[in-house]
Amino acid sequence: METIFDHNVTGIELEMLKSFIPNYGIKDRDDYIEEADRDKSCTDLYHLYVLRGENNTAEKYFVQIKNPQYKNILSAF
């Protein structure tokens, strides 16, 4: 599964990603992979690329999300 760690996420970006979801801790790559599912990974990749200002790439991950609740939340961005 592709994750934010495959996209050279920085420490600053990790802190910013954590701020999107209170009480959601991204500890390290191994814990993240163990806990994340495909939709969560795509959601975090979407957020990462929005932070980077790369909206076309963000959209690529948005369309891969199957969970309607995630999509509904993200559509407010």
Secondary structure as the mmCIF struct_conf table of DSSP 4:
data_model
#
loop_
_struct_conf.conf_type_id
_struct_conf.id
_struct_conf.beg_label_comp_id
_struct_conf.beg_label_asym_id
_struct_conf.beg_label_seq_id
_struct_conf.end_label_comp_id
_struct_conf.end_label_asym_id
_struct_conf.end_label_seq_id
HELX_RH_3T_P HELX_RH_3T_P1 ILE A 4 HIS A 7
TURN_TY1_P TURN_TY1_P1 ASN A 8 ASN A 8
HELX_RH_AL_P HELX_RH_AL_P1 GLY A 11 PHE A 20
BEND BEND1 ILE A 21 ILE A 21
TURN_TY1_P TURN_TY1_P2 PRO A 22 ASN A 23
HELX_RH_AL_P HELX_RH_AL_P2 ARG A 29 GLU A 35
HELX_RH_AL_P HELX_RH_AL_P3 ARG A 38 LEU A 51
TURN_TY1_P TURN_TY1_P3 ARG A 52 GLY A 53
HELX_RH_AL_P HELX_RH_AL_P4 ASN A 55 PHE A 62
TURN_TY1_P TURN_TY1_P4 VAL A 63 GLN A 64
HELX_RH_AL_P HELX_RH_AL_P5 PRO A 68 LEU A 74
TURN_TY1_P TURN_TY1_P5 SER A 75 ALA A 76
#
